[in-house]
Amino acid sequence: MLLLRSRFAKPLVFAGALSFMVPACKEADPKNPATWIAKLDDQDPKKVGEALDQLRKLNAKESVTAVVPFLKSENNEVREKAAYALGEFGDKSAVDPLIEAVDLASAAKGADLLNKRIAESLGQLGDPKAVPTLLKMTNAKSNYIQLAAIQSLGKLKDPRAVDTLIKLVEADDTLPPIRKNAILALGEMKADKALPAITRALVIEGNGASFFLESSFALLQLRPASAASVAGIVSGSDKDFVTWAAEHKRNPAGYTAKGALALGDIADPTTIPALVKTLQWKDPDRNYVYEDLVHTHVAEALSRLHAKEAGPAMGAQFGTITDANMRERYGRALALLGDKTVIAKVEAALKDKKASITARAETAHTLGLLADGKSKAALDAARKSDPPANILAACLKEAGDDAQGKRVCENGSKGWSGALDEAAANLAAADECKEDVACWTKKLQDPSPRLRERAAFELGRPLNAAAIDGLMVAAQDAKNDVRRAAYFGLEWAVQNASTQSIMKQKADALSAQYEKDKTSTALGGVNEDLKRIVWKAKNL
């Protein structure tokens, strides 16, 4: 045992001595692309894949020549990661190898993901030589490949793709996601040739899906050519569209209202006469629900265009809107327009006992968004004429023992009382602030959402550059109604020469907000408004 111990002791001591004499091997720097380029020689596909991912994250453009060969790897996962990296690098020398790597006939595991990634990367690289390949990919069996190809064609904006994309929009059997992306691609390409297809897509529905949001945004991108096309639909002067709509059983109220909303987005003053005329639209069957719908959407479009000439007609029409939800929306259109001459008509509508108590509550809200202390008497008279307690008692008598009816009565009474209170507070604020930007900006911090909404309208109407920062704050309010009022003001600012340069400076901040919020279901509707403002800030 002693011998064995003596035989092994010296070598162990010697090895320890070496550890002090030889410096430790320096660890490879994970932030150095060379570290990962060296690992591409590994025989393990997982390690090669990791190296490709790291090179992509480092945006190691110098590794293009090292990455390209992996498009021919036997492992589809490795090939997909290589395609992904090459798209991110942005080096157009990778376009030909990517095109060669497309294999639509392959049924191997991972082939569809690979082809999808190649389509995306070809779009990122932006070389028109990829167009023929991407057009072939729109016929792929995989919907994911088709979508990626269509989106990339939109980025490339090559006119060779227009006819194929139009066919996808028009075909009855096109799946909704494919059709939606084809519409968006045509908008990106500013393809005026596609106007008939896109205007029809405003009102078509397929497999339970609507294409209105995509079509209206594409029509915005196609301005000014789209303005006349959509105005023809709204006014009924486009006989070809009217015939097509009848053949496809499209309701005139639906396409007229949607066309008006699209004109609000397009914001071309030449469409004001057609919209003013359409304020008098009548449903062929005198369906008043349809008429309320059309009149309200037309009024909103006119307000977004700040068409002061429409004020008298809108004021006269307000009290005829019977549906409470439509009256609420119409009231906001009046608030946006800001024509004080309509206040007397709103006060008259508040007195009208033929309207539902809910519709009258929305009328009170409208006064709160538009009037000042001189209208306080109208609110007091309404409360005296119809005390909330009396409203509740009369409703409960009619409801009888119905539990749901009782809840409706209670909510209606509370809504009426609350509307009168909120409107009175807003009128007092109007007397206090008048046209003082600093005062209204301070009101954006008030606990009352109705008052914050009023403040946003007051800041947004006058095209005052000093109000824009306040509107940017209101555009992030917790309440959608406040946000929408702010968006109307920002939209007005971005469309006018006096404030357009300021809004261009805000484009990046607004774009970042849109990207942050675009997946929120709670912000879905108002975020579509923001999307349009961002586009206008960058393109007008």
Secondary structure as GFF3:
##gff-version 3
##sequence-region A 1 540
A	DSSP	alpha_helix	2	21	.	.	.	ID=ss1
A	DSSP	alpha_helix	33	39	.	.	.	ID=ss2
A	DSSP	alpha_helix	45	57	.	.	.	ID=ss3
A	DSSP	three_ten_helix	61	63	.	.	.	ID=ss4
A	DSSP	alpha_helix	64	67	.	.	.	ID=ss5
A	DSSP	three_ten_helix	68	72	.	.	.	ID=ss6
A	DSSP	alpha_helix	76	89	.	.	.	ID=ss7
A	DSSP	three_ten_helix	92	94	.	.	.	ID=ss8
A	DSSP	alpha_helix	95	101	.	.	.	ID=ss9
A	DSSP	alpha_helix	111	125	.	.	.	ID=ss10
A	DSSP	three_ten_helix	128	130	.	.	.	ID=ss11
A	DSSP	alpha_helix	131	137	.	.	.	ID=ss12
A	DSSP	alpha_helix	143	156	.	.	.	ID=ss13
A	DSSP	three_ten_helix	159	161	.	.	.	ID=ss14
A	DSSP	alpha_helix	162	170	.	.	.	ID=ss15
A	DSSP	alpha_helix	176	188	.	.	.	ID=ss16
A	DSSP	three_ten_helix	192	194	.	.	.	ID=ss17
A	DSSP	alpha_helix	195	201	.	.	.	ID=ss18
A	DSSP	beta_strand	205	206	.	.	.	ID=ss19
A	DSSP	beta_strand	209	210	.	.	.	ID=ss20
A	DSSP	alpha_helix	212	221	.	.	.	ID=ss21
A	DSSP	alpha_helix	225	235	.	.	.	ID=ss22
A	DSSP	alpha_helix	239	247	.	.	.	ID=ss23
A	DSSP	alpha_helix	252	266	.	.	.	ID=ss24
A	DSSP	three_ten_helix	269	271	.	.	.	ID=ss25
A	DSSP	alpha_helix	272	278	.	.	.	ID=ss26
A	DSSP	alpha_helix	288	304	.	.	.	ID=ss27
A	DSSP	three_ten_helix	308	310	.	.	.	ID=ss28
A	DSSP	alpha_helix	311	318	.	.	.	ID=ss29
A	DSSP	alpha_helix	324	337	.	.	.	ID=ss30
A	DSSP	three_ten_helix	340	342	.	.	.	ID=ss31
A	DSSP	alpha_helix	343	351	.	.	.	ID=ss32
A	DSSP	alpha_helix	357	370	.	.	.	ID=ss33
A	DSSP	three_ten_helix	373	375	.	.	.	ID=ss34
A	DSSP	alpha_helix	376	385	.	.	.	ID=ss35
A	DSSP	alpha_helix	388	399	.	.	.	ID=ss36
A	DSSP	alpha_helix	403	433	.	.	.	ID=ss37
A	DSSP	alpha_helix	437	443	.	.	.	ID=ss38
A	DSSP	alpha_helix	449	460	.	.	.	ID=ss39
A	DSSP	three_ten_helix	465	467	.	.	.	ID=ss40
A	DSSP	alpha_helix	468	474	.	.	.	ID=ss41
A	DSSP	alpha_helix	480	494	.	.	.	ID=ss42
A	DSSP	alpha_helix	497	517	.	.	.	ID=ss43
A	DSSP	alpha_helix	524	539	.	.	.	ID=ss44
###
